[in-house]
Amino acid sequence: MEILPLILRLFHVAFGLLWVGMAIVMTLAIGPTLMNLGLPERKAFQLQFLPRQGAFGAIGAFGTLLTGLVLLYAIYAGETGRGWATDSGYWIMLGSTLGIGAFSIAMAVIVPGAKRMEKLLKGEGDPAQIGPLAAKMGKTAPVILFHMLTSTVAMLAAAHGAVFSALNVVLVLGSALVFGLALITISRRIKA
């Protein structure tokens, strides 16, 4: 194995761990806790936390996306690439699609929502919008986490040479669905 793809994979995994780790902590711990706090406590915490969370989230998300795209080209699309029509190529495409989906949802909902939330908490706008905005972001976070974890499972299947078949796809997506439902259930119990 060449050294450059190995280094890229290490960075891809490290950035991915940062991004997925933040998503898990946000979805299962911080988000439900914030929903149970009063507005003054929520405001104080979020004004300190949002800028840091945004910075680390951006590093993890953009780092994962960029290293993933470079790896995707280097390993599967380049002149010496393995090609898409291989067992690992199918899994990589499924994982890439889900990962890009997670990134896209985050960019479309979470990032603008966090910016809007920060403005609302600073007194710019109607404070009555904080609750609905927090609820929207809270419902979106498990969807993003589901995409991320399913992407991870598909990438692991590619890395370990799983044979691509309809049964494997059903097993991977079914496992991710069960895991996603478990996350939602745990999240709701934490909120209660």
N, C-alpha and C positions, 0 to 999 in steps of 0.2 A: 504494500500500500504506500502510495506517495505521501510525503509529509504534509503538503498543503491541504489535501482533503481531510487528513486526520486533525490538523489544527482547526480547520473550519468546523468540523464536527464537534470538537471539544467546545469551541465558542458557541456553536448553535445550541448544544445541550445546556451550557451554562446560562446563556440568555433565556432559553426556554424554561429552565428551572426557576429563574428569577421571576419571569412573567407568570408562570403557572402557580408558583408559590404565593405571589401577591394576590392572584385571583382567588386562590383557596382561602387565604386569610381574610380578604375583603368579603367574600361571599358567606363564609361560615362563622366568622367572628366579629369583625368590625361592623359590617352592615347591620346585622341583627341587633348588636349592642346599641348602635346609634339610633335605631328605631325606638328603643326603649328609653332614651334620654330625653329630658326636657330641652326646649329650644336653647336656653342659655348654655347648657353643658355641651349640646351638639355643636353649637356655634363655636365655642371656645376650642373644642377638639378639632373640628374640621378646618378651621382657619389655620391651625398649626400643621395639620396632617395632610391636607389636600396638595399643597405644593410639593411636599416630599414624595407622596405617593405618586403624583403625576410624573415626577422626574424618574423615579425608579421604574415605574410602569412603562414609560416611554423607552428607557434604555433596554428593558427586557423585551418589549414588543418589537421595536425597530431592529434591535440586534438579532432577535430570532428570525424575523422576516428577511432581513438582508443576508444573513449567513445562509439561511435556508434557500433563498433564491439562487445564490452563487453555487451552493452545493447541487441544487437541482440541475442547473445548467452543466456544471462540471462533470457530474456523474452520469446524467441521463441524456442530455441533449447535445453535448459537444461532439466533435468528430470521433473521439475515442469512447464516447458514452455507451452505456449498456443498452440504451433505448427504452422506450416506454412500454413496449409490448413484452415485458418480462414479468414474472411473478412479483419481484420486488418493485418494479416500475409501477404496477397497478396500485400497490399499497402506498408508495410514495405519492402518487397522484391523489389518492383518496386523502392521505394525511395532509398534503399540501393544500388541497381544496378546503378542508376543514380548518386548517390553521389560518389560511387567508380569510376564511369566513369569520373566524373569531376576531381577527385583526380589524376587518371591515366593520363588524358590529360595534366593536369598541370605539372605533373612530367616528361612527355615525351617531352613537347614542351616549356612551360613557364620557368621552372627552368633552363634547359640547355641554353635556349635563353637569360635569364637574366644574367647568368654567362658569356656567350659569349659577350653580350652587354657591360658588365662591362669591360671586357678585351679590347674590341674595343675602348671604350671611354677613356681608359687609354693609348691608343696608341699602343696596342699590336695587330697588324693585319692591314688589309686594311680598312680604314674608309669608303670606298664605300659600304661595307657590312652592315653598320648601317641602312640605309634606308630599304633595303629588309628584314633584320632581324626584324626591328620594325614593318613593314607591316605584316609579318608572325605572330608575337606575337599579333598584333592588331586584326587580323582575328580570332585568336584562342580564345581570351578572351571572346567574346560574346558566343561562343560555350560552354565554361566552365560555364559561368554564366547561360546559358539556362539549362544545366544539374543540376546546383545547385538549381535553383529556382523550376524546375520541381520536383526535389527530395524533396524539402521543402513542396511543395503542396501535394505530395504523403504521406509524413510523417504526415502532418496535417490531411489528410483523414483518416489515420490509427488511429491517436489519438482521432478523433472525431467520430469514428465508422461508417464511410461511408461504405455502402454496395458495395462490389466489383462486378462490372458488366462491360460488354463491353461498355455500355453507359458512365459509370463513367470514365473509362480509356480514352475514346475518349474525354470527357469533360476536364479532367485534362490535357492531352497532347495537346488538341486544345487550351486551355487557355494558356498553357506554350508557345505554338508556336506563338500565337498572341502577348504575352508579349515579347517573343524573337524578333519577327519582329519589335515591337515597339522600343525595345532597339537599334536594328540596325539602324532603321530610325532616332531616336534621336541622336545616335552616329554620323551618317553621317551628320546630320544638324549641329552638334557642330563643326565638322571638317571643314565645308564649311565657 
